[in-house]
Amino acid sequence: MVQTETRDEAGTAPRGPNPGRLARFPGGRRTKWLVLGLWVVLLAVAGPVAGKLESIQNDDPISFLPANAESTQVHELENRFESDVTPAVIVYERDGGVTAADEAKAREDIGRLSALGNRAGDIVGPNRSEDGEALQVILPLHYTQEIDKEVNEVRDIVGGGESGLDVYVTGPAGALTDVVEAFGDIDTTLLLTALAVVVVLLLLIYRSPFLWFVPVACTLVALSMAQAGVYLLGKYFDVSVNGMSSGILLVLVFGVGTDYALLLIARYREELRSHQDKHEAMALAVKGAGPAILASAATVIIALLFLLLADLNSNSGLGPVAAAGVACAFVVLMTLLPALMTVLPRGVFWPAVPRYDPTFDGSDATSGHRTWGRIASVVGARPRVVWVVTALVLGAMAFGLTSLKATGLADKDSFVTKPESVSGAEALGRHFAVGSADPTVVIGEAAAAGPLRSTLQATEGVAQVGEPLTADGLVRFDVSLADEPYSQAAFDTVERLRTAVDSVPDAAAKVGGYTAIRLDTVDAAERDRDLLIPIVLLVVLAVLIVLLRAFVAPLLLIATVVLSFAAALGISAFLFDTVFNFAGSDPNFPLLAFVFLVALGVDYNIFLVTRVREEAVHVGTRAGVIRGLVLTGGVITSAGLVLAATFAAATSLPLVSMIQLGFAVALGVLLDTFIVRSLLVPALSLDVGRRIWWPSRLAKQSRH
């Protein structure tokens, strides 16, 4: 006989009407087969499409910038010179001096390189360095989606040589190739790492040799659907997709998907104790956990979609990419997981199988949570002391923000290993003018060529100005900078050049090239940060107000999440500078860390406070806070550990930007899980009391 009666006020299941058709559908006696069949068909269609995602990724830095950036405009003007060039620079280096045989090899290599179909102009060199220890060859290449394969072909051609001769392929084409290859390994590396981490954690959490498979299978389906959806967004809706956004998509789907699974399965386990019919138990679990999961997903999706307002294409593209991942995780986990769990017997929980007990009414639901019962007792005994101390600790951690240097990373500082392009750039710097292989490009009106060249030559920080090239009424100069192309000194020179050429009458000149691209990227990232951080805060606050039907609770939750973010970023910045010795951080790092930490961090507050509100309606705010903390403590902690571990998987990659983002988000999630949600929020809620629900009717109830 199916047991459907409503529990008393001490119970933990949803009170009120039985679940409706929507909650019953995914795990229904007959409809579960329809859900499973539908997902089999969708997966068969989406799988091949998902495999095409890498084909639309574009990691060329120029693609990250908006059309109105000056370096983007110069890039477009370069097409009028038929010289959309990404040069590869080949360096031959021998201690003690290059030999005649070395020079003969370089000339032989040039002959073979001349046959390359993607060559964008004449090959320059071999040029001997003044110290006689190196040769330089500049190979102009057109940028294509296959440039990494072309550069690797160049490396195969020039590799080898007599003992003692080192040969490197560097320059913009070499650097871009190494970045593409690093991102090319992201999907495989992250997938295997995240999969291993999630499986191990689920085995520890469930202590079951069977149950872990269900969340993992559902998450893999969600990932396949998300990758297929992102491919369609990039292919047909011009959404920018790059290696970083693809990697973040994978981590995000694994993290939030497993979180949703943990919450739903935990609620299902509760219901199985008082319902013999597993279909009824799943319907009540969906009804009970669904609103919190929906609120969590909606908060993250809405916050991410506001990235569409960003200047940087890499940021505006990340918004819909990541939002699609969260949406797919939500839909799959709220439909496929209930269907699978109701197809499987209760024995899937073995050895801790939840047994049906017709006498169980939920009154002892907290008895099995001894650890969280003790924590709740400590928080309940002196809530003001608890929240003041935890707030001070988090505030002290935030002081590390003073060491954050998010002004960008030079190529040599972007990898934790040393790829060939970095070794080649170092060799180039030892023997040649550092800016010669990666010149800054200035394009203006041909009629002003003379004054324009004189102005360029007179600008501080310019080492050499190349011969003018004219086309279609325009003149182009390649300007070698005296400083390392992506250094702050080089950025200062680019700004001086822009100021100087603006003063040349009728020149209408613009300054571009790869150093200018990096500078414009830093400037756009700062604009995005200043615009989007306040917007995301307001959006999350609005969602919380609607969800909780109150003003005080959302304001307190936002304050705790911002404090947690500042602490996580402060500790991360301190460690990056003093322990890991990173040269700096990507200019996008603060914004991306903020978006993910605030959107994901507020998730755990949502999971906690929605349960607290559910309990408070029946037993009062104080008892509701204690019961909510005890009942959600284990599952939310498990979810936080899984999410932190999946983001930490990004630290296995060789790219500093991904390591920093993964580390900071993982640390922030742990702070949210163990300090904010476990101590700070419950203590604040107890100290404020029923006024936390103001102005809803719950703030006026007599029990508190």
C-alpha positions as CSV (number, residue, x, y, z in Angstrom):
1,M,0.0,0.0,0.0
2,V,1.3,3.4,-0.9
3,Q,1.7,5.8,2.0
4,T,1.0,9.4,1.0
5,E,-0.1,11.0,4.2
6,T,1.4,14.4,5.2
7,R,3.8,14.3,8.1
8,D,3.5,16.3,11.2
9,E,5.5,19.5,12.0
10,A,8.5,17.5,13.1
11,G,8.8,15.7,9.9
12,T,11.3,16.4,7.2
13,A,9.4,15.7,4.0
14,P,7.4,18.3,2.2
15,R,4.2,19.3,3.9
16,G,1.0,20.1,2.2
17,P,-0.5,18.6,-1.0
18,N,0.9,15.5,-2.6
19,P,3.3,16.1,-5.5
20,G,1.7,17.1,-8.8
21,R,2.0,15.5,-12.2
22,L,5.2,17.4,-13.0
23,A,7.0,16.0,-10.0
24,R,5.7,12.5,-10.7
25,F,6.5,12.5,-14.4
26,P,10.3,11.7,-14.6
27,G,10.0,8.8,-12.0
28,G,6.5,7.6,-12.8
29,R,5.6,4.0,-13.0
30,R,5.1,4.2,-16.8
31,T,6.6,7.6,-17.7
32,K,10.1,6.7,-16.5
33,W,10.4,4.4,-19.6
34,L,9.3,7.3,-21.8
35,V,12.0,9.5,-20.2
36,L,14.7,6.9,-20.6
37,G,13.8,6.3,-24.3
38,L,13.8,10.0,-25.0
39,W,17.3,10.5,-23.5
40,V,18.6,7.5,-25.5
41,V,17.4,9.1,-28.7
42,L,18.7,12.6,-27.8
43,L,22.1,11.2,-26.8
44,A,22.4,9.3,-30.1
45,V,21.7,12.6,-32.0
46,A,23.9,14.8,-29.7
47,G,26.9,12.6,-29.4
48,P,28.3,13.0,-32.9
49,V,27.6,16.8,-32.8
50,A,29.4,17.1,-29.4
51,G,32.5,15.7,-31.0
52,K,32.7,18.7,-33.4
53,L,33.1,21.2,-30.6
54,E,36.8,21.5,-31.0
55,S,36.5,22.4,-34.7
56,I,34.9,25.8,-33.9
57,Q,37.3,26.8,-31.1
58,N,39.4,29.9,-31.8
59,D,42.3,30.7,-29.5
60,D,43.8,33.5,-31.5
61,P,44.0,36.5,-29.1
62,I,42.6,38.9,-31.8
63,S,39.3,36.9,-31.8
64,F,38.8,37.8,-28.1
65,L,38.6,41.6,-28.7
66,P,35.5,43.6,-29.8
67,A,35.3,45.1,-33.2
68,N,35.9,48.7,-31.9
69,A,39.3,47.9,-30.3
70,E,42.1,49.7,-32.1
71,S,44.1,46.6,-32.6
72,T,41.1,44.9,-34.1
73,Q,40.7,47.7,-36.6
74,V,44.4,47.5,-37.5
75,H,44.0,43.7,-38.0
76,E,41.2,44.4,-40.5
77,L,43.2,47.1,-42.3
78,E,46.1,44.6,-42.7
79,N,43.9,42.6,-45.1
80,R,44.1,45.5,-47.6
81,F,47.9,44.9,-47.7
82,E,47.2,41.2,-48.3
83,S,49.4,40.6,-45.3
84,D,47.3,39.1,-42.5
85,V,50.5,37.6,-41.2
86,T,51.2,35.5,-38.1
87,P,55.0,35.2,-38.3
88,A,56.9,32.1,-37.2
89,V,60.5,33.0,-36.1
90,I,63.1,30.3,-36.3
91,V,66.2,30.7,-34.1
92,Y,69.4,28.7,-34.6
93,E,71.7,28.9,-31.6
94,R,75.1,27.5,-30.9
95,D,77.3,28.4,-27.9
96,G,80.7,29.6,-29.2
97,G,79.3,30.7,-32.5
98,V,77.3,29.3,-35.4
99,T,79.3,27.4,-38.0
100,A,79.3,27.5,-41.8
101,A,77.5,24.1,-41.6
102,D,74.8,25.7,-39.4
103,E,74.3,28.5,-41.9
104,A,74.1,26.0,-44.7
105,K,71.4,24.1,-42.8
106,A,69.4,27.3,-42.3
107,R,69.5,28.0,-46.0
108,E,68.6,24.5,-46.8
109,D,65.6,24.8,-44.4
110,I,64.5,28.0,-46.1
111,G,64.4,26.2,-49.4
112,R,62.2,23.5,-48.0
113,L,60.0,26.1,-46.2
114,S,59.5,28.0,-49.4
115,A,57.3,25.2,-50.6
116,L,54.7,25.7,-47.8
117,G,51.3,26.5,-49.2
118,N,50.3,28.8,-46.3
119,R,53.3,31.1,-46.6
120,A,52.2,34.8,-46.6
121,G,55.3,36.4,-48.1
122,D,59.0,36.1,-48.6
123,I,61.1,34.4,-46.0
124,V,63.6,36.8,-44.3
125,G,67.0,35.5,-43.3
126,P,69.1,33.9,-42.2
127,N,70.3,36.9,-40.2
128,R,73.3,36.5,-38.1
129,S,73.4,38.0,-34.6
130,E,76.1,40.5,-33.7
131,D,77.6,38.1,-31.2
132,G,77.8,35.4,-34.0
133,E,76.0,32.8,-31.8
134,A,72.6,32.7,-33.5
135,L,70.8,32.9,-36.8
136,Q,67.3,34.3,-37.2
137,V,64.8,33.3,-39.9
138,I,61.3,34.9,-40.2
139,L,58.6,32.9,-41.9
140,P,55.4,34.8,-42.5
141,L,52.3,32.6,-42.3
142,H,48.6,33.3,-42.9
143,Y,46.5,32.7,-39.8
144,T,44.2,29.7,-40.2
145,Q,42.4,27.3,-37.8
146,E,45.1,24.8,-38.8
147,I,48.1,27.0,-37.9
148,D,49.2,24.7,-35.1
149,K,49.6,21.8,-37.6
150,E,51.5,24.1,-40.0
151,V,53.9,25.2,-37.3
152,N,54.4,21.6,-36.2
153,E,55.3,20.9,-39.9
154,V,57.8,23.7,-39.8
155,R,59.3,22.3,-36.6
156,D,59.6,18.9,-38.3
157,I,61.4,20.5,-41.2
158,V,64.0,22.6,-39.2
159,G,64.5,20.1,-36.4
160,G,67.8,18.2,-36.0
161,G,71.1,19.5,-37.1
162,E,74.7,18.9,-35.9
163,S,75.3,18.3,-32.3
164,G,75.4,21.5,-30.2
165,L,73.0,23.4,-32.5
166,D,69.7,24.3,-30.9
167,V,66.8,25.2,-33.2
168,Y,63.5,26.8,-32.0
169,V,60.3,27.9,-33.7
170,T,58.9,30.8,-31.8
171,G,57.3,34.2,-32.6
172,P,53.5,34.7,-32.6
173,A,52.8,31.6,-34.7
174,G,54.9,29.4,-32.4
175,A,53.4,30.9,-29.2
176,L,49.9,30.5,-30.6
177,T,50.6,26.8,-31.5
178,D,51.8,26.0,-28.0
179,V,48.6,27.6,-26.5
180,V,46.4,25.7,-28.9
181,E,48.1,22.5,-28.1
182,A,47.8,23.2,-24.3
183,F,44.1,23.9,-24.7
184,G,43.8,20.9,-27.1
185,D,44.6,18.6,-24.2
186,I,42.1,20.2,-21.9
187,D,39.1,18.1,-22.7
188,T,40.9,14.8,-22.4
189,T,42.9,15.8,-19.3
190,L,40.1,17.5,-17.5
191,L,37.6,14.8,-18.4
192,L,39.8,12.0,-17.1
193,T,40.8,14.0,-14.0
194,A,37.3,15.2,-13.1
195,L,35.8,11.7,-13.8
196,A,38.4,10.0,-11.5
197,V,37.9,12.6,-8.7
198,V,34.1,12.4,-8.9
199,V,34.1,8.6,-8.9
200,V,36.4,8.4,-5.9
201,L,34.4,11.0,-3.9
202,L,31.1,9.3,-4.7
203,L,32.4,6.0,-3.5
204,L,33.5,7.6,-0.3
205,I,30.2,9.5,0.1
206,Y,27.8,6.7,-0.7
207,R,30.0,3.7,0.4
208,S,28.3,1.8,-2.3
209,P,29.9,-0.1,-5.2
210,F,26.8,0.6,-7.4
211,L,25.2,4.0,-6.6
212,W,28.1,6.2,-7.9
213,F,27.4,5.0,-11.4
214,V,24.0,6.8,-11.7
215,P,25.2,10.4,-11.0
216,V,28.3,9.8,-13.2
217,A,26.3,8.5,-16.1
218,C,23.8,11.3,-15.9
219,T,26.6,13.9,-15.8
220,L,28.3,12.4,-18.8
221,V,25.0,12.6,-20.7
222,A,24.6,16.3,-19.6
223,L,28.1,17.0,-20.8
224,S,27.4,15.5,-24.2
225,M,24.2,17.5,-24.5
226,A,26.0,20.7,-23.4
227,Q,28.9,20.3,-25.9
228,A,26.4,19.6,-28.7
229,G,24.4,22.7,-27.7
230,V,27.5,24.9,-27.5
231,Y,28.7,23.6,-30.9
232,L,25.4,24.8,-32.4
233,L,25.6,28.2,-30.6
234,G,29.1,28.7,-32.0
235,K,28.3,27.4,-35.5
236,Y,25.0,29.2,-36.1
237,F,24.7,32.0,-33.6
238,D,28.3,33.4,-33.7
239,V,29.0,32.7,-30.0
240,S,32.7,32.8,-29.4
241,V,34.1,29.5,-28.2
242,N,37.8,29.0,-27.2
243,G,39.8,26.4,-25.3
244,M,39.3,28.0,-21.9
245,S,35.5,28.2,-22.2
246,S,35.4,24.6,-23.4
247,G,37.4,23.5,-20.4
248,I,35.2,25.6,-18.0
249,L,32.1,24.0,-19.6
250,L,33.4,20.5,-18.8
251,V,34.3,21.4,-15.2
252,L,31.1,23.2,-14.6
253,V,28.8,20.5,-15.9
254,F,30.6,17.8,-13.8
255,G,30.6,20.0,-10.7
256,V,27.0,21.3,-10.7
257,G,25.6,18.1,-12.2
258,T,27.0,15.9,-9.4
259,D,25.8,18.5,-6.9
260,Y,22.3,18.3,-8.1
261,A,22.5,14.5,-8.1
262,L,23.7,14.4,-4.5
263,L,20.9,16.7,-3.3
264,L,18.1,14.8,-5.2
265,I,19.4,11.3,-4.1
266,A,19.7,12.4,-0.5
267,R,16.1,13.6,-0.5
268,Y,15.0,10.4,-2.2
269,R,16.8,8.3,0.4
270,E,14.8,10.2,3.1
271,E,11.5,9.5,1.4
272,L,12.2,5.8,0.9
273,R,12.1,5.4,4.7
274,S,8.4,6.4,4.9
275,H,7.2,5.3,1.5
276,Q,7.1,1.7,0.3
277,D,6.4,2.8,-3.3
278,K,9.7,4.1,-4.7
279,H,7.8,6.1,-7.4
280,E,5.9,8.0,-4.7
281,A,9.2,8.5,-2.8
282,M,10.9,9.9,-5.9
283,A,7.9,12.2,-6.7
284,L,8.2,13.7,-3.2
285,A,12.0,14.0,-3.5
286,V,11.6,15.9,-6.8
287,K,8.9,18.1,-5.1
288,G,11.1,18.7,-2.1
289,A,14.5,19.2,-3.6
290,G,13.4,20.5,-7.0
291,P,12.7,24.1,-6.1
292,A,16.1,24.6,-4.4
293,I,17.9,23.0,-7.4
294,L,15.9,25.1,-9.8
295,A,16.7,28.3,-7.9
296,S,20.3,27.4,-7.8
297,A,20.5,26.7,-11.5
298,A,18.5,29.8,-12.4
299,T,20.8,32.0,-10.3
300,V,23.9,30.6,-12.0
301,I,22.4,30.8,-15.5
302,I,21.1,34.3,-15.1
303,A,24.4,35.5,-13.7
304,L,26.3,33.9,-16.5
305,L,24.1,35.3,-19.2
306,F,24.9,38.8,-18.1
307,L,28.4,38.2,-19.4
308,L,26.9,38.9,-22.8
309,L,27.3,42.6,-21.8
310,A,31.1,42.1,-21.8
311,D,33.4,43.9,-24.2
312,L,35.7,40.9,-24.6
313,N,34.4,38.3,-27.0
314,S,36.0,35.6,-24.8
315,N,33.9,36.8,-21.8
316,S,30.6,37.4,-23.8
317,G,31.0,34.0,-25.3
318,L,31.7,32.3,-22.0
319,G,28.3,33.4,-20.7
320,P,26.0,31.4,-23.0
321,V,28.6,28.5,-23.1
322,A,28.6,28.1,-19.4
323,A,24.9,28.8,-19.0
324,A,24.1,26.1,-21.5
325,G,26.2,23.7,-19.5
326,V,24.3,24.5,-16.2
327,A,20.9,24.3,-18.0
328,C,21.8,20.9,-19.5
329,A,23.0,19.6,-16.1
330,F,19.7,20.7,-14.5
331,V,17.4,19.2,-17.2
332,V,19.3,15.9,-17.3
333,L,19.6,15.5,-13.5
334,M,16.0,16.4,-12.9
335,T,14.6,14.0,-15.5
336,L,17.1,11.2,-16.3
337,L,18.3,10.6,-12.8
338,P,14.8,10.1,-11.3
339,A,14.0,7.7,-14.2
340,L,17.1,5.7,-13.6
341,M,16.8,5.6,-9.8
342,T,13.2,4.3,-10.0
343,V,14.2,1.7,-12.6
344,L,16.8,0.4,-10.2
345,P,15.8,-1.4,-7.0
346,R,16.5,-0.1,-3.5
347,G,19.5,-2.4,-3.4
348,V,21.4,0.2,-5.5
349,F,22.1,1.9,-2.1
350,W,23.7,-1.3,-0.7
351,P,25.1,-1.7,1.9
352,A,23.2,1.2,3.5
353,V,19.8,0.3,2.0
354,P,17.0,2.7,3.2
355,R,14.3,0.3,4.6
356,Y,10.6,1.1,4.6
357,D,9.3,1.7,8.1
358,P,5.5,2.2,8.4
359,T,6.0,3.7,11.8
360,F,8.5,6.3,10.7
361,D,7.0,9.8,10.7
362,G,10.2,11.9,10.3
363,S,10.4,13.0,13.9
364,D,13.8,11.3,14.4
365,A,15.1,12.4,11.0
366,T,18.0,14.3,12.6
367,S,19.1,11.5,14.9
368,G,21.5,10.0,12.4
369,H,23.4,13.3,11.9
370,R,25.4,13.4,15.1
371,T,28.3,15.4,13.8
372,W,26.1,18.1,12.4
373,G,24.0,18.0,15.5
374,R,27.1,18.9,17.5
375,I,28.0,21.7,15.1
376,A,24.4,23.0,15.3
377,S,24.6,23.0,19.1
378,V,27.8,25.1,19.1
379,V,26.4,27.6,16.7
380,G,23.1,27.7,18.5
381,A,24.7,28.3,21.9
382,R,26.6,31.5,21.0
383,P,25.6,32.6,17.5
384,R,26.9,36.1,17.8
385,V,30.4,35.0,18.8
386,V,30.4,32.5,16.0
387,W,29.5,34.9,13.2
388,V,31.7,37.7,14.4
389,V,34.7,35.4,14.7
390,T,34.2,33.8,11.3
391,A,33.6,37.2,9.6
392,L,36.9,38.5,11.1
393,V,38.8,35.4,9.9
394,L,37.4,35.8,6.4
395,G,38.1,39.5,6.5
396,A,41.7,38.9,7.5
397,M,42.1,36.5,4.6
398,A,40.9,39.2,2.2
399,F,43.9,41.3,2.9
400,G,45.9,39.2,0.5
401,L,44.1,41.0,-2.3
402,T,46.8,43.7,-2.0
403,S,49.2,41.3,-3.7
404,L,46.9,40.5,-6.7
405,K,48.6,41.5,-10.0
406,A,46.0,40.9,-12.7
407,T,47.7,42.9,-15.5
408,G,48.3,40.0,-17.8
409,L,50.9,37.4,-18.4
410,A,53.7,37.4,-20.9
411,D,54.0,34.2,-23.0
412,K,57.0,33.0,-21.0
413,D,54.9,33.3,-17.8
414,S,51.7,31.7,-19.1
415,F,52.9,28.1,-18.8
416,V,54.1,26.1,-15.8
417,T,56.3,24.2,-18.2
418,K,58.6,25.7,-20.8
419,P,57.3,25.0,-24.4
420,E,59.4,25.5,-27.4
421,S,58.1,29.0,-28.2
422,V,59.2,30.3,-24.8
423,S,62.6,28.7,-25.1
424,G,62.9,30.2,-28.5
425,A,61.9,33.7,-27.3
426,E,64.5,33.5,-24.6
427,A,67.2,32.5,-27.2
428,L,66.0,35.4,-29.4
429,G,66.3,37.8,-26.6
430,R,69.9,36.7,-25.9
431,H,71.1,37.5,-29.4
432,F,68.7,39.9,-31.2
433,A,66.5,43.0,-30.5
434,V,63.7,41.6,-28.5
435,G,60.9,43.3,-30.5
436,S,62.2,42.4,-33.9
437,A,60.3,39.1,-34.3
438,D,57.0,40.5,-33.1
439,P,56.7,44.1,-34.5
440,T,54.0,46.5,-33.6
441,V,52.0,47.5,-36.7
442,V,51.1,51.1,-37.5
443,I,48.8,51.9,-40.4
444,G,47.8,55.3,-41.6
445,E,47.1,57.5,-44.7
446,A,49.9,57.1,-47.3
447,A,49.9,60.9,-47.9
448,A,51.3,61.3,-44.4
449,A,53.9,58.6,-44.6
450,G,56.9,60.9,-44.1
451,P,55.7,62.8,-41.0
452,L,54.3,59.5,-39.6
453,R,57.6,57.7,-39.9
454,S,59.5,60.6,-38.3
455,T,57.0,60.5,-35.4
456,L,57.5,56.8,-34.9
457,Q,61.2,57.0,-34.9
458,A,61.1,59.8,-32.3
459,T,58.9,57.9,-29.9
460,E,60.5,56.7,-26.7
461,G,60.8,52.9,-26.6
462,V,61.0,52.3,-30.4
463,A,64.1,50.4,-31.5
464,Q,63.6,50.4,-35.2
465,V,61.0,51.4,-37.8
466,G,60.7,49.2,-40.9
467,E,60.4,50.4,-44.5
468,P,56.9,51.6,-45.5
469,L,54.5,49.4,-47.4
470,T,51.7,51.1,-49.3
471,A,48.4,49.8,-50.6
472,D,45.0,51.3,-51.4
473,G,46.0,54.7,-50.2
474,L,47.4,53.4,-46.9
475,V,50.9,53.1,-45.5
476,R,52.0,50.4,-43.1
477,F,55.1,50.4,-40.8
478,D,56.4,47.5,-38.8
479,V,57.8,48.9,-35.5
480,S,60.3,47.0,-33.4
481,L,60.0,47.8,-29.7
482,A,63.0,48.1,-27.5
483,D,61.4,46.1,-24.7
484,E,60.0,42.6,-24.5
485,P,56.8,42.6,-26.6
486,Y,54.3,41.7,-23.8
487,S,55.9,43.6,-20.9
488,Q,54.5,46.6,-19.2
489,A,57.3,48.7,-20.7
490,A,56.1,47.6,-24.2
491,F,52.5,48.4,-23.3
492,D,53.6,51.9,-22.2
493,T,55.4,52.3,-25.6
494,V,52.2,51.3,-27.5
495,E,50.3,53.9,-25.6
496,R,52.9,56.5,-26.4
497,L,52.8,55.5,-30.0
498,R,49.0,55.9,-30.1
499,T,49.3,59.4,-28.5
500,A,52.1,60.4,-30.9
501,V,50.4,59.3,-34.2
502,D,47.2,61.0,-33.2
503,S,49.1,64.3,-33.4
504,V,50.2,63.7,-37.0
505,P,48.0,65.8,-39.3
506,D,45.8,63.9,-41.7
507,A,47.5,60.6,-40.8
508,A,44.4,58.9,-39.2
509,A,46.9,56.3,-38.0
510,K,46.2,53.4,-35.7
511,V,48.5,51.1,-33.7
512,G,48.1,47.3,-33.6
513,G,50.0,44.1,-33.6
514,Y,50.2,41.4,-30.9
515,T,51.5,43.7,-28.1
516,A,48.7,46.1,-28.8
517,I,46.2,43.2,-28.8
518,R,47.4,42.2,-25.3
519,L,47.1,45.8,-24.1
520,D,43.6,46.2,-25.5
521,T,42.7,42.9,-23.9
522,V,43.8,44.1,-20.5
523,D,41.8,47.4,-20.9
524,A,38.7,45.6,-22.0
525,A,39.0,43.1,-19.2
526,E,39.1,46.0,-16.7
527,R,36.0,47.6,-18.2
528,D,34.2,44.2,-18.1
529,R,35.1,43.8,-14.4
530,D,33.9,47.2,-13.4
531,L,30.7,46.8,-15.3
532,L,29.7,43.2,-14.6
533,I,30.6,42.7,-11.0
534,P,27.9,45.1,-9.7
535,I,25.4,43.7,-12.2
536,V,26.0,40.1,-11.2
537,L,25.6,41.1,-7.5
538,L,22.3,42.8,-8.2
539,V,21.0,39.9,-10.3
540,V,21.8,37.3,-7.6
541,L,20.2,39.6,-5.0
542,A,17.1,39.9,-7.1
543,V,16.8,36.1,-7.5
544,L,17.3,35.6,-3.8
545,I,14.5,38.1,-3.0
546,V,12.1,36.4,-5.3
547,L,13.0,32.9,-3.9
548,L,12.9,33.7,-0.2
549,R,10.2,36.4,-0.4
550,A,12.2,38.6,1.9
551,F,14.8,41.4,1.9
552,V,16.9,40.9,5.0
553,A,17.9,37.3,4.3
554,P,19.0,37.9,0.7
555,L,21.1,41.0,1.8
556,L,22.8,38.9,4.5
557,L,23.5,36.0,2.1
558,I,25.0,38.3,-0.6
559,A,27.2,39.9,2.1
560,T,28.5,36.5,3.2
561,V,29.2,35.4,-0.3
562,V,31.1,38.6,-1.2
563,L,33.2,38.2,2.0
564,S,33.9,34.6,1.1
565,F,34.9,35.7,-2.4
566,A,37.3,38.4,-1.1
567,A,38.8,35.9,1.3
568,A,39.3,33.2,-1.4
569,L,40.8,35.7,-3.8
570,G,43.0,37.2,-1.1
571,I,44.5,33.8,0.0
572,S,44.9,32.8,-3.7
573,A,46.7,36.0,-4.6
574,F,49.0,35.7,-1.6
575,L,49.9,32.1,-2.5
576,F,50.3,32.9,-6.2
577,D,52.8,35.5,-5.3
578,T,54.7,34.0,-2.4
579,V,54.5,30.2,-2.9
580,F,53.8,29.5,-6.5
581,N,55.9,32.5,-7.7
582,F,53.6,33.3,-10.6
583,A,54.6,36.5,-12.4
584,G,51.0,37.7,-12.4
585,S,47.4,36.8,-13.3
586,D,45.3,37.0,-16.4
587,P,43.3,40.2,-16.6
588,N,40.1,38.2,-16.7
589,F,40.9,36.3,-13.5
590,P,39.2,38.5,-11.0
591,L,35.9,38.8,-13.0
592,L,35.7,35.0,-13.8
593,A,36.6,34.1,-10.2
594,F,33.9,36.5,-9.0
595,V,31.2,35.2,-11.3
596,F,31.8,31.6,-10.5
597,L,32.3,32.1,-6.8
598,V,29.3,34.3,-6.2
599,A,27.0,32.3,-8.5
600,L,28.1,28.9,-7.2
601,G,28.8,30.0,-3.7
602,V,25.3,31.3,-3.2
603,D,24.1,27.8,-4.3
604,Y,24.9,26.3,-0.9
605,N,23.2,29.2,0.9
606,I,20.1,28.6,-1.3
607,F,20.2,24.8,-0.5
608,L,20.5,25.6,3.2
609,V,18.1,28.6,3.5
610,T,15.3,27.1,1.5
611,R,15.4,24.1,3.8
612,V,15.5,26.4,6.8
613,R,12.5,28.3,5.5
614,E,10.6,25.1,4.9
615,E,11.2,24.0,8.5
616,A,10.7,27.4,10.0
617,V,7.1,27.6,8.6
618,H,6.2,24.7,11.0
619,V,8.6,24.9,13.9
620,G,9.8,28.5,14.0
621,T,12.9,30.3,12.8
622,R,15.3,29.2,15.6
623,A,14.4,25.5,15.4
624,G,14.2,25.7,11.6
625,V,17.7,27.0,11.4
626,I,19.0,24.2,13.6
627,R,17.1,21.5,11.8
628,G,18.0,22.9,8.4
629,L,21.7,22.9,9.3
630,V,21.6,19.4,10.6
631,L,19.5,17.9,7.8
632,T,21.5,19.5,4.9
633,G,25.0,19.5,6.5
634,G,26.1,16.2,5.1
635,V,24.8,16.4,1.6
636,I,25.8,20.1,1.1
637,T,29.3,19.3,2.4
638,S,29.5,16.4,0.0
639,A,28.4,18.6,-2.8
640,G,30.9,21.3,-2.0
641,L,33.7,18.8,-1.9
642,V,32.8,17.4,-5.3
643,L,32.4,20.9,-6.9
644,A,35.7,22.0,-5.3
645,A,37.5,18.9,-6.5
646,T,36.2,19.2,-10.1
647,F,37.5,22.8,-10.3
648,A,40.7,21.8,-8.7
649,A,41.1,19.3,-11.6
650,A,41.9,22.4,-13.7
651,T,45.2,22.7,-11.8
652,S,46.5,19.6,-13.6
653,L,46.8,21.7,-16.8
654,P,50.0,23.4,-17.9
655,L,48.4,26.9,-18.2
656,V,48.8,29.4,-15.4
657,S,45.4,31.0,-16.1
658,M,43.5,27.8,-15.8
659,I,45.5,26.8,-12.7
660,Q,44.7,30.1,-11.0
661,L,41.0,30.0,-11.8
662,G,40.6,26.4,-10.8
663,F,42.5,26.9,-7.5
664,A,40.7,30.1,-6.5
665,V,37.2,28.7,-7.3
666,A,38.0,25.4,-5.5
667,L,39.2,27.3,-2.4
668,G,36.2,29.6,-2.5
669,V,33.8,26.7,-2.7
670,L,35.5,25.1,0.3
671,L,35.2,28.3,2.3
672,D,31.5,28.6,1.4
673,T,31.0,24.9,2.3
674,F,32.8,24.7,5.6
675,I,32.7,28.3,7.0
676,V,30.0,30.4,5.3
677,R,27.2,27.8,5.1
678,S,28.2,25.8,8.2
679,L,28.9,28.6,10.6
680,L,28.5,32.2,9.4
681,V,25.0,32.0,7.8
682,P,23.4,29.8,10.5
683,A,24.9,32.0,13.2
684,L,23.7,35.2,11.5
685,S,20.2,33.7,11.0
686,L,20.0,32.8,14.7
687,D,21.2,36.2,15.9
688,V,18.8,38.1,13.6
689,G,16.0,35.7,14.4
690,R,12.6,35.8,12.6
691,R,13.3,39.4,11.3
692,I,15.5,37.7,8.7
693,W,12.3,36.9,6.8
694,W,11.1,40.5,6.7
695,P,8.8,41.6,5.2
696,S,7.1,38.2,4.7
697,R,4.5,36.8,7.1
698,L,7.1,34.4,8.5
699,A,8.8,37.4,10.2
700,K,5.7,38.0,12.2
701,Q,4.9,34.5,13.5
702,S,5.0,34.1,17.2
703,R,7.3,31.1,17.4
704,H,11.0,32.1,16.9
